[in-house]
Amino acid sequence: MWLLVLLVCFLVWAVGTYWFLFGKPSPFSMESVRPPGPLELDQKSRDTILKQGFRKDNVPENLDAIVIGSGIGGMATAAILAKLGKRVLVLEQHDQAGGCCHTYIEKGFEFEAGLHYIGQLHENSLLKVIMDQLTEGQLQFVELDKHIDTVVIGSKEKSRAYTIYSGRTEMKEHLKEQFPNDTKAIEEFFKFMKISARHIPYLAAMKLIPEWVALFLLKSGIANLFSSIFRLVGTDATTFADSLTSNKDLQIIFYYLFYGVPPKESSCSINALLLHHYKRGAYFPKGGASEIPLHITKVIQKYGGRVLVRANVNRILVDDKGSAYGVTVKKGQEEVELRAPVIISSCGIFNTFQKLLPLHIQTKPEIQKRLNMTRPGRGCVLVFSGFDATQEELGIKSHNTWCFKNNDMDAMMDEYFSMGKDEAPENIPFMYFTFPSAKDPTFESRHPGKSCMIILTMANYEWFEEWKDAQVRKRGDDYVEYKMRFANKLFNWVCVHYPKLKEKLVFQEVSTPLSNSFYLGSYRGATYSAEHNLERFQAEAIVRNRCDTPVKNLFISGQDVFSCGIVGALHGGILCASAVLKQIVHFDLMMLKKKLKTKKARETADEAKKGHE
């Protein structure tokens, strides 16, 4: 009798598992991808897609979901739902769609708001499959030169420059050439990079299974039997680097891709993954970053949805039973109420829980518990510079340059972020600069005779807070003077490496954390939303930080779900789609990737066969 009961239970489990994995329609297919069409160069035509203004009569009827924010996370969730026949409305408070993927043109110069390069876009990679599916094959990427980054440590005659190359073996071997006395440390680091890259899906999987199951696996120690990632992800980068080498310059190389958190407070696995991301090459969207929201918007529209801008969502509506059922959009003095059975917020956990939810919901213990798991990240200062000169005339290249005043990153960051407002601009210890015009082969034809550069450094919101209530572009001369102190320091630092820039500069604009708050809607101007500190990446915190929320029918997408940057936000969007649909969307992508690799192998074999005939 007991044997029969066990057999029935096993069959029920097997059938249920099979249905969960294979029984639901996939949003992805090879047939949905078509050859890319020509680039749309007419700005007015592009604006009809990227700048569709909000009006009540623009909203589709019978919505299945509303997405707050048009960053890559929210757009990915919306597109996946749309491809399964859901009617989705994306609402963006800015005047164009795209979040950090949007571009803007000023005085004839085109600048990227946040995308600088993307890795892991080689043929049939998971990320390439995702991008092709979200844009139905219309997004084209250009592979950049093997030399992707230069890391400069020190200043003037004492500076040391190290170059980072992409390539399966080239990245590691090139570092060994530059650090011949630390080849063992480099070997160990690259082994760790491989472990982190291969096992990070286990962390994502913990967000997809029931929370109580995931916590049981962690607390019982069973999870550690499957992978060391659950332990390693909670180890700080400084401790890990110290265990490999005492060479401080090499330690900087292990975590030079900064995101506002000192190495001693950041996860060694996340830092390793950031470098691993570019191991197979770095890529840039042909036509600029705005090509991403342009083509995803077309997909959402194709299935009956819309992406509307100048749509300032000021409330999430919650009924008496604690379920989200809609939003209100502020239109002049009026509030327009929109309803849908699913509400997805891609505007950050702090904006969602502290600004948009009703006060009696905000104060609930389960909401406060989620908020207390993390804190707002730091903002940044961006300097956008335009030059009346070509790439060849300026001698600029497609690689990025990361500069550090010295090789003690922990001490540098501690000292800098503890500085007062007046002291900070003249004591910037690190920066990053890049030339988007040198990355996009269409830039010269679209903006002949021009080049552009973006400089970035991190900054405290508090340094700019006194101007937070002033109107944008009307914050006063003292604000302009203050942010130009940052800009002048940064620009002069860049000119040490590229002296020709100074005489060809014709345009410069400076963005601060206040700009991020206004244009991107980011909480306290945070560049990467919630801080990516060590506490956030403890295995238990990863499990508890999920797409579903204590408010029924309300979901979180974007950077706050998993990790930072364009790709981190994108995966947050896919995880969110999985939570909404109650199916593992990543599994559908893996199955499609396998089919594509099989198809490619057959084609290669057929070509080889024909060659021998």
C-alpha positions as CSV (number, residue, x, y, z in Angstrom):
1,M,0.0,0.0,0.0
2,W,2.8,2.5,1.0
3,L,4.7,1.6,-2.1
4,L,1.6,2.5,-4.2
5,V,1.2,5.8,-2.4
6,L,4.9,6.6,-3.0
7,L,4.6,5.7,-6.7
8,V,1.5,7.9,-7.1
9,C,3.3,10.8,-5.4
10,F,6.3,10.3,-7.6
11,L,4.1,10.3,-10.7
12,V,2.3,13.4,-9.6
13,W,5.6,15.2,-8.9
14,A,7.0,14.0,-12.3
15,V,4.0,15.1,-14.3
16,G,3.8,18.5,-12.4
17,T,7.5,19.1,-13.0
18,Y,7.2,18.3,-16.7
19,W,4.2,20.6,-17.1
20,F,5.9,23.4,-15.2
21,L,9.0,23.1,-17.4
22,F,7.5,22.1,-20.8
23,G,3.7,22.5,-20.6
24,K,3.5,26.3,-21.0
25,P,4.0,28.1,-24.3
26,S,7.4,29.7,-24.7
27,P,7.6,33.4,-25.5
28,F,10.6,32.7,-27.7
29,S,11.1,31.0,-31.1
30,M,13.6,30.9,-33.9
31,E,10.8,32.0,-36.3
32,S,10.4,35.4,-34.6
33,V,13.9,36.5,-35.5
34,R,14.3,38.0,-39.0
35,P,17.2,39.7,-40.8
36,P,17.8,43.2,-39.5
37,G,16.4,46.0,-41.6
38,P,18.3,49.3,-42.4
39,L,19.0,51.7,-39.6
40,E,16.3,54.4,-39.2
41,L,18.3,57.6,-39.4
42,D,15.4,60.1,-39.6
43,Q,15.1,61.6,-36.1
44,K,11.4,62.5,-36.5
45,S,10.6,58.9,-37.4
46,R,12.5,57.7,-34.4
47,D,10.7,60.2,-32.1
48,T,7.3,58.8,-33.2
49,I,8.3,55.6,-31.5
50,L,10.6,56.7,-28.6
51,K,8.7,59.9,-27.7
52,Q,5.0,58.9,-27.8
53,G,3.4,61.2,-25.2
54,F,0.9,60.0,-22.7
55,R,-2.8,60.7,-23.3
56,K,-5.7,58.8,-22.0
57,D,-6.8,57.9,-25.5
58,N,-3.3,56.5,-26.3
59,V,-3.8,53.8,-23.6
60,P,-4.9,50.4,-25.0
61,E,-8.1,48.8,-23.6
62,N,-8.2,45.7,-21.4
63,L,-4.6,45.9,-20.2
64,D,-2.9,42.8,-18.8
65,A,0.0,44.6,-17.2
66,I,1.3,48.1,-16.5
67,V,5.1,48.6,-16.2
68,I,6.4,51.7,-14.4
69,G,9.7,52.8,-16.0
70,S,11.2,52.1,-19.5
71,G,14.6,51.0,-18.5
72,I,15.9,47.8,-20.0
73,G,14.6,45.7,-17.1
74,G,11.0,47.0,-17.4
75,M,11.1,46.9,-21.2
76,A,12.4,43.3,-21.2
77,T,9.6,42.2,-18.9
78,A,7.0,44.0,-21.1
79,A,8.3,42.5,-24.3
80,I,8.3,38.9,-22.9
81,L,4.8,39.3,-21.7
82,A,3.8,40.9,-25.0
83,K,5.2,37.9,-27.0
84,L,2.8,35.7,-25.1
85,G,-0.1,37.8,-26.2
86,K,-0.3,40.1,-23.1
87,R,-1.3,43.7,-23.7
88,V,1.2,45.7,-21.8
89,L,1.5,49.5,-21.1
90,V,4.9,50.9,-20.2
91,L,4.9,54.3,-18.6
92,E,8.0,56.5,-18.6
93,Q,8.3,59.9,-16.7
94,H,11.0,61.2,-19.0
95,D,10.3,62.6,-22.4
96,Q,11.8,59.6,-24.2
97,A,11.9,55.9,-23.6
98,G,14.9,53.8,-22.7
99,G,16.1,54.7,-19.2
100,C,19.9,54.4,-19.2
101,C,19.7,53.1,-22.8
102,H,18.4,56.4,-24.1
103,T,20.6,58.9,-26.0
104,Y,20.3,62.6,-26.3
105,I,21.4,65.1,-28.9
106,E,22.6,68.6,-27.9
107,K,24.3,71.1,-30.2
108,G,24.7,68.4,-32.9
109,F,26.5,66.0,-30.5
110,E,24.9,62.6,-29.5
111,F,25.6,61.2,-26.1
112,E,24.8,57.9,-24.4
113,A,23.0,58.2,-21.0
114,G,24.4,55.0,-19.5
115,L,25.4,52.2,-21.9
116,H,29.2,52.2,-22.6
117,Y,29.8,48.6,-23.8
118,I,28.3,45.2,-23.4
119,G,30.0,41.8,-23.3
120,Q,29.0,38.1,-24.0
121,L,27.3,38.9,-27.3
122,H,29.1,36.3,-29.4
123,E,27.1,34.0,-31.7
124,N,24.4,32.0,-29.9
125,S,25.5,33.2,-26.4
126,L,22.6,33.5,-24.0
127,L,22.7,37.3,-24.0
128,K,22.7,37.4,-27.8
129,V,19.7,35.0,-27.9
130,I,17.9,37.3,-25.4
131,M,18.6,40.5,-27.4
132,D,17.6,38.9,-30.6
133,Q,14.3,37.7,-29.1
134,L,13.4,41.0,-27.5
135,T,14.0,42.9,-30.7
136,E,13.1,40.1,-33.1
137,G,16.6,40.2,-34.6
138,Q,16.6,44.0,-35.5
139,L,19.3,45.1,-33.0
140,Q,22.8,45.0,-34.4
141,F,26.0,45.1,-32.4
142,V,29.5,45.9,-33.4
143,E,32.4,44.0,-31.8
144,L,35.1,46.5,-30.5
145,D,38.8,46.1,-30.7
146,K,40.6,43.4,-28.6
147,H,42.0,46.2,-26.5
148,I,38.9,47.0,-24.5
149,D,40.3,48.9,-21.4
150,T,43.3,50.7,-20.2
151,V,43.8,51.0,-16.4
152,V,46.1,53.8,-15.3
153,I,47.4,53.8,-11.7
154,G,49.2,56.8,-10.2
155,S,49.8,60.3,-11.7
156,K,52.3,62.0,-14.0
157,E,55.7,60.4,-14.2
158,K,54.9,57.8,-11.6
159,S,51.8,56.4,-13.4
160,R,51.6,52.8,-14.7
161,A,49.3,51.9,-17.5
162,Y,47.9,48.3,-17.9
163,T,45.9,47.2,-20.9
164,I,43.0,44.7,-20.8
165,Y,42.4,42.5,-23.8
166,S,39.3,40.4,-24.6
167,G,39.6,36.8,-25.8
168,R,39.2,33.4,-24.3
169,T,42.9,33.0,-23.6
170,E,44.2,36.5,-24.6
171,M,42.8,38.2,-21.5
172,K,44.6,36.0,-19.1
173,E,47.8,35.6,-21.1
174,H,48.1,39.4,-21.7
175,L,47.8,40.0,-18.0
176,K,50.6,37.5,-17.3
177,E,52.9,39.4,-19.7
178,Q,52.3,42.5,-17.7
179,F,52.6,40.8,-14.3
180,P,55.3,38.1,-14.9
181,N,55.8,37.7,-11.1
182,D,52.2,37.0,-10.4
183,T,51.2,34.4,-13.0
184,K,50.0,32.0,-10.2
185,A,47.7,34.7,-8.8
186,I,46.3,35.4,-12.2
187,E,45.7,31.7,-12.9
188,E,43.8,31.4,-9.6
189,F,41.7,34.5,-10.3
190,F,40.7,33.2,-13.7
191,K,39.7,29.8,-12.2
192,F,37.6,31.7,-9.7
193,M,36.1,33.8,-12.6
194,K,35.1,30.6,-14.4
195,I,33.5,29.1,-11.2
196,S,31.5,32.3,-10.6
197,A,30.3,32.5,-14.2
198,R,29.3,28.9,-14.3
199,H,27.6,28.8,-10.9
200,I,25.9,32.2,-10.8
201,P,22.7,30.7,-12.3
202,Y,22.2,28.8,-9.0
203,L,21.7,32.1,-7.3
204,A,19.2,33.2,-9.9
205,A,17.4,29.8,-9.5
206,M,17.0,30.5,-5.8
207,K,14.7,33.4,-6.7
208,L,12.5,31.2,-8.9
209,I,11.8,28.4,-6.5
210,P,9.5,29.0,-3.4
211,E,11.2,31.1,-0.9
212,W,10.8,28.6,2.0
213,V,12.4,25.9,-0.2
214,A,15.3,28.1,-1.0
215,L,15.9,29.1,2.6
216,F,15.7,25.5,3.7
217,L,18.4,24.5,1.1
218,L,20.6,27.3,2.4
219,K,20.2,26.9,6.1
220,S,20.4,23.1,6.0
221,G,23.7,23.3,4.1
222,I,22.3,21.4,1.2
223,A,22.9,24.3,-1.2
224,N,26.6,24.4,-0.3
225,L,26.9,20.7,-1.4
226,F,25.8,21.7,-4.9
227,S,28.0,24.8,-5.3
228,S,30.6,26.9,-3.5
229,I,29.0,30.1,-5.0
230,F,26.6,30.4,-2.0
231,R,29.7,30.9,0.2
232,L,31.9,32.7,-2.2
233,V,29.4,35.4,-3.2
234,G,29.4,36.6,0.4
235,T,33.2,37.0,0.5
236,D,34.6,40.5,0.1
237,A,36.8,41.4,-2.8
238,T,39.7,42.8,-0.7
239,T,40.0,39.6,1.4
240,F,39.9,37.5,-1.8
241,A,42.5,39.6,-3.6
242,D,44.8,39.7,-0.6
243,S,44.7,35.8,-0.6
244,L,46.0,35.8,-4.1
245,T,48.7,38.5,-4.2
246,S,50.3,41.3,-2.4
247,N,50.7,43.3,-5.6
248,K,48.4,46.2,-5.2
249,D,48.4,47.1,-8.9
250,L,47.2,43.7,-9.8
251,Q,44.6,43.8,-7.1
252,I,43.2,47.0,-8.8
253,I,43.0,45.0,-12.1
254,F,40.9,42.4,-10.3
255,Y,38.2,44.9,-9.4
256,Y,38.8,48.1,-11.4
257,L,35.2,48.1,-12.9
258,F,34.0,50.3,-10.0
259,Y,30.3,50.8,-9.1
260,G,30.6,53.0,-6.1
261,V,31.4,50.4,-3.4
262,P,34.9,49.9,-2.0
263,P,36.3,46.4,-2.6
264,K,36.2,45.6,1.1
265,E,32.4,46.1,1.0
266,S,31.7,44.4,-2.3
267,S,31.3,40.7,-3.4
268,C,34.4,39.1,-4.9
269,S,32.1,37.0,-7.2
270,I,30.3,40.1,-8.6
271,N,33.6,41.8,-9.3
272,A,34.9,38.7,-11.0
273,L,31.8,38.4,-13.1
274,L,32.1,42.0,-14.3
275,L,35.5,41.3,-15.8
276,H,34.4,37.9,-17.1
277,H,31.6,39.6,-18.9
278,Y,34.1,41.0,-21.4
279,K,36.2,37.9,-21.8
280,R,34.6,37.0,-25.1
281,G,34.7,40.5,-26.4
282,A,33.0,43.9,-25.9
283,Y,30.2,45.2,-28.1
284,F,28.4,48.4,-28.9
285,P,24.9,48.9,-30.5
286,K,25.2,49.9,-34.1
287,G,23.4,53.3,-34.3
288,G,23.8,54.0,-30.6
289,A,22.2,52.8,-27.4
290,S,18.7,54.1,-28.3
291,E,18.4,51.4,-30.8
292,I,17.6,49.1,-27.9
293,P,14.4,50.8,-26.7
294,L,13.5,51.6,-30.3
295,H,13.2,48.0,-31.3
296,I,11.8,46.7,-28.1
297,T,9.1,49.3,-28.3
298,K,8.2,48.0,-31.8
299,V,7.8,44.5,-30.4
300,I,5.6,45.7,-27.5
301,Q,3.4,47.6,-30.0
302,K,3.2,44.7,-32.4
303,Y,1.3,42.7,-29.8
304,G,-1.1,45.5,-28.8
305,G,0.9,47.3,-26.1
306,R,2.3,50.9,-25.9
307,V,5.3,52.7,-24.5
308,L,4.2,56.2,-23.4
309,V,6.5,59.0,-22.1
310,R,5.8,62.1,-20.0
311,A,3.7,59.7,-17.9
312,N,4.6,60.5,-14.3
313,V,3.2,57.7,-12.2
314,N,2.5,59.2,-8.7
315,R,0.6,56.4,-7.0
316,I,0.2,52.6,-7.1
317,L,-3.4,51.8,-6.3
318,V,-4.0,49.1,-3.7
319,D,-7.4,47.7,-2.7
320,D,-8.8,46.9,0.7
321,K,-7.4,43.3,0.5
322,G,-3.9,44.6,-0.1
323,S,-3.7,43.8,-3.8
324,A,-2.4,46.3,-6.4
325,Y,-4.9,46.9,-9.2
326,G,-3.7,50.0,-11.0
327,V,-1.8,53.3,-11.0
328,T,-2.5,57.0,-11.3
329,V,-0.6,59.2,-13.8
330,K,-0.3,62.9,-13.0
331,K,-1.3,64.9,-16.1
332,G,-1.2,68.6,-15.3
333,Q,-3.5,69.1,-12.4
334,E,-5.4,65.9,-13.2
335,E,-4.8,62.4,-12.0
336,V,-5.6,59.7,-14.6
337,E,-6.4,56.3,-13.2
338,L,-5.3,53.2,-15.1
339,R,-6.1,49.6,-14.1
340,A,-4.5,46.3,-14.8
341,P,-4.3,42.9,-13.0
342,V,-0.5,43.1,-12.8
343,I,1.6,46.1,-11.9
344,I,5.4,45.9,-12.5
345,S,7.7,48.6,-11.1
346,S,11.1,49.1,-12.8
347,C,11.7,52.5,-11.1
348,G,13.6,51.1,-8.1
349,I,12.7,49.5,-4.8
350,F,12.9,52.8,-2.9
351,N,10.7,54.7,-5.3
352,T,8.3,51.9,-5.3
353,F,8.0,51.2,-1.6
354,Q,8.6,54.7,-0.2
355,K,6.9,57.0,-2.8
356,L,4.3,55.2,-4.8
357,L,2.6,52.9,-2.3
358,P,-0.1,54.2,0.0
359,L,1.3,55.3,3.4
360,H,-0.6,52.5,5.3
361,I,1.1,50.0,3.0
362,Q,4.5,51.6,3.2
363,T,4.6,51.2,7.0
364,K,3.8,47.5,7.0
365,P,6.6,45.4,8.7
366,E,7.0,43.1,5.6
367,I,7.6,46.2,3.4
368,Q,10.0,47.7,5.9
369,K,11.9,44.4,6.1
370,R,12.5,44.4,2.4
371,L,13.6,48.0,2.5
372,N,16.0,47.4,5.4
373,M,17.8,44.7,3.4
374,T,19.6,47.3,1.4
375,R,20.3,51.1,1.1
376,P,20.4,53.6,-1.8
377,G,23.5,53.5,-4.0
378,R,25.8,56.4,-4.8
379,G,25.3,58.9,-7.6
380,C,27.8,60.0,-10.1
381,V,29.1,63.1,-12.0
382,L,29.1,62.7,-15.8
383,V,30.8,65.2,-18.1
384,F,29.6,65.1,-21.7
385,S,32.1,66.7,-24.0
386,G,31.8,67.5,-27.8
387,F,34.6,68.2,-30.2
388,D,34.8,69.6,-33.7
389,A,37.2,67.0,-34.9
390,T,37.1,63.4,-36.2
391,Q,38.3,60.3,-34.4
392,E,41.5,60.3,-36.5
393,E,42.3,64.0,-35.8
394,L,42.0,63.5,-32.1
395,G,43.8,60.1,-32.0
396,I,41.0,58.5,-29.9
397,K,40.2,54.8,-29.9
398,S,37.3,52.6,-28.9
399,H,38.8,51.4,-25.7
400,N,37.9,52.9,-22.3
401,T,40.3,54.3,-19.8
402,W,40.0,53.9,-16.0
403,C,42.2,56.1,-13.9
404,F,43.2,55.8,-10.2
405,K,45.3,58.2,-8.2
406,N,47.0,55.3,-6.3
407,N,46.6,51.5,-5.9
408,D,44.8,51.4,-2.6
409,M,41.2,51.5,-3.7
410,D,39.7,51.0,-0.3
411,A,41.5,53.9,1.3
412,M,40.9,56.1,-1.8
413,M,37.1,55.5,-1.6
414,D,36.9,55.9,2.2
415,E,38.7,59.2,2.1
416,Y,36.8,60.6,-0.9
417,F,33.3,59.7,0.2
418,S,34.0,61.0,3.7
419,M,35.0,64.5,2.3
420,G,32.8,67.5,2.7
421,K,31.1,69.3,-0.2
422,D,33.8,71.9,-0.7
423,E,36.7,69.6,-0.5
424,A,35.5,66.9,-2.9
425,P,35.8,68.5,-6.4
426,E,39.5,69.1,-6.2
427,N,40.3,65.7,-4.7
428,I,38.7,63.2,-7.1
429,P,40.7,59.9,-6.8
430,F,39.3,57.9,-9.7
431,M,37.5,58.3,-13.0
432,Y,36.5,56.5,-16.2
433,F,36.3,58.0,-19.7
434,T,35.1,56.7,-23.0
435,F,34.6,57.9,-26.6
436,P,31.2,56.6,-27.9
437,S,31.8,58.2,-31.3
438,A,34.8,55.9,-31.7
439,K,32.7,52.8,-31.0
440,D,29.8,53.2,-33.4
441,P,30.8,52.9,-37.1
442,T,27.7,54.9,-38.1
443,F,28.6,57.9,-35.9
444,E,30.7,59.7,-38.5
445,S,28.0,59.4,-41.2
446,R,25.3,60.6,-38.8
447,H,27.4,63.4,-37.2
448,P,30.2,64.2,-39.7
449,G,33.3,65.9,-38.4
450,K,32.3,65.5,-34.7
451,S,33.4,63.4,-31.8
452,C,32.2,63.0,-28.3
453,M,33.5,61.8,-24.9
454,I,31.9,60.9,-21.6
455,I,33.7,61.1,-18.2
456,L,32.4,59.5,-15.1
457,T,33.2,59.5,-11.4
458,M,31.1,58.6,-8.4
459,A,29.7,61.2,-6.0
460,N,27.7,61.6,-2.8
461,Y,24.2,62.9,-3.2
462,E,24.7,65.0,-0.1
463,W,27.2,67.2,-1.9
464,F,24.4,68.4,-4.2
465,E,21.4,68.2,-1.9
466,E,21.1,71.9,-1.2
467,W,19.9,72.4,-4.8
468,K,17.4,69.5,-4.9
469,D,14.3,71.6,-4.7
470,A,15.3,74.0,-7.4
471,Q,14.0,73.7,-11.0
472,V,16.1,71.8,-13.5
473,R,18.4,74.1,-15.5
474,K,17.5,76.9,-13.2
475,R,19.4,75.9,-10.1
476,G,21.5,79.0,-10.0
477,D,25.0,80.1,-10.8
478,D,26.4,78.6,-7.6
479,Y,25.2,75.1,-8.7
480,V,26.7,75.6,-12.1
481,E,30.0,76.8,-10.7
482,Y,30.1,73.9,-8.2
483,K,29.5,71.1,-10.8
484,M,32.0,72.8,-13.2
485,R,34.7,72.3,-10.5
486,F,34.2,68.6,-10.9
487,A,34.1,68.9,-14.7
488,N,37.3,71.0,-15.0
489,K,39.2,68.6,-12.7
490,L,38.1,65.6,-14.6
491,F,38.6,67.1,-18.1
492,N,42.1,68.3,-17.3
493,W,42.9,64.8,-16.0
494,V,41.8,63.3,-19.3
495,C,43.8,65.9,-21.2
496,V,47.0,64.5,-19.6
497,H,46.3,61.4,-21.8
498,Y,44.8,63.1,-24.8
499,P,46.2,66.7,-25.0
500,K,44.6,67.4,-28.4
501,L,41.1,67.4,-26.8
502,K,41.5,70.8,-25.1
503,E,41.8,72.9,-28.3
504,K,39.0,71.1,-30.1
505,L,36.4,71.3,-27.3
506,V,33.3,73.1,-28.3
507,F,30.5,71.8,-26.1
508,Q,30.4,70.6,-22.5
509,E,27.5,69.7,-20.1
510,V,27.7,68.2,-16.6
511,S,25.3,65.8,-15.0
512,T,25.1,65.3,-11.3
513,P,23.0,63.0,-9.0
514,L,20.3,65.7,-9.2
515,S,20.2,65.2,-13.0
516,N,19.8,61.4,-12.5
517,S,16.9,62.1,-10.2
518,F,15.2,64.4,-12.7
519,Y,15.8,62.6,-16.0
520,L,16.0,59.0,-14.9
521,G,13.8,59.2,-11.8
522,S,16.5,57.5,-9.7
523,Y,16.1,57.6,-5.9
524,R,18.6,60.2,-4.5
525,G,20.4,60.1,-7.9
526,A,21.7,56.6,-7.4
527,T,23.5,55.4,-10.6
528,Y,23.0,51.7,-9.9
529,S,19.8,52.0,-7.7
530,A,20.2,50.0,-4.5
531,E,23.8,49.7,-3.3
532,H,25.6,46.6,-4.4
533,N,27.3,46.0,-1.1
534,L,28.4,42.8,0.5
535,E,25.2,42.5,2.6
536,R,23.0,42.5,-0.5
537,F,24.9,39.6,-1.9
538,Q,24.8,37.3,1.1
539,A,23.1,34.1,-0.2
540,E,20.1,34.6,2.2
541,A,19.6,38.2,1.1
542,I,19.6,37.1,-2.5
543,V,16.9,34.6,-1.8
544,R,14.7,37.1,0.0
545,N,15.2,39.9,-2.5
546,R,12.7,38.7,-5.1
547,C,10.6,40.0,-7.9
548,D,7.3,39.4,-6.1
549,T,6.5,41.7,-3.2
550,P,4.4,41.7,0.0
551,V,1.7,43.5,-2.1
552,K,-0.2,41.0,-4.2
553,N,0.0,41.6,-8.0
554,L,2.9,44.0,-7.6
555,F,6.3,43.0,-8.9
556,I,9.8,44.5,-9.0
557,S,12.0,44.5,-12.2
558,G,15.4,45.9,-13.1
559,Q,18.7,46.4,-11.3
560,D,17.3,45.9,-7.8
561,V,16.3,42.3,-8.5
562,F,19.8,40.9,-9.1
563,S,22.8,43.1,-10.1
564,C,23.9,46.3,-11.6
565,G,24.3,47.7,-15.1
566,I,22.4,47.1,-18.4
567,V,22.9,43.3,-18.4
568,G,22.1,43.0,-14.7
569,A,18.9,45.0,-15.2
570,L,18.0,42.9,-18.2
571,H,18.3,39.7,-16.2
572,G,16.2,41.3,-13.5
573,G,13.5,41.9,-16.2
574,I,13.6,38.2,-17.3
575,L,13.4,37.0,-13.7
576,C,10.4,39.4,-13.2
577,A,8.7,37.9,-16.3
578,S,9.2,34.5,-14.8
579,A,7.6,35.5,-11.6
580,V,4.6,37.1,-13.3
581,L,4.1,34.2,-15.7
582,K,4.9,31.5,-13.1
583,Q,7.2,29.8,-15.5
584,I,11.0,29.7,-15.8
585,V,11.7,32.0,-18.8
586,H,15.4,31.4,-18.5
587,F,14.7,27.7,-19.1
588,D,12.9,28.6,-22.4
589,L,15.9,30.7,-23.4
590,M,18.3,27.8,-22.6
591,M,16.2,25.4,-24.7
592,L,16.2,27.9,-27.6
593,K,20.0,28.4,-27.3
594,K,20.5,24.7,-27.5
595,K,18.4,24.5,-30.7
596,L,20.4,27.3,-32.3
597,K,23.7,25.7,-31.4
598,T,22.5,22.4,-32.9
599,K,21.3,24.2,-36.0
600,K,24.7,25.9,-36.3
601,A,26.5,22.6,-35.9
602,R,24.5,21.1,-38.7
603,E,25.1,24.0,-41.0
604,T,28.8,23.9,-40.3
605,A,28.9,20.1,-41.0
606,D,27.0,20.5,-44.2
607,E,29.4,23.2,-45.4
608,A,32.4,21.0,-44.5
609,K,30.8,18.1,-46.4
610,K,30.2,20.3,-49.5
611,G,33.8,21.5,-49.3
612,H,35.1,17.9,-49.5
613,E,32.9,17.0,-52.5
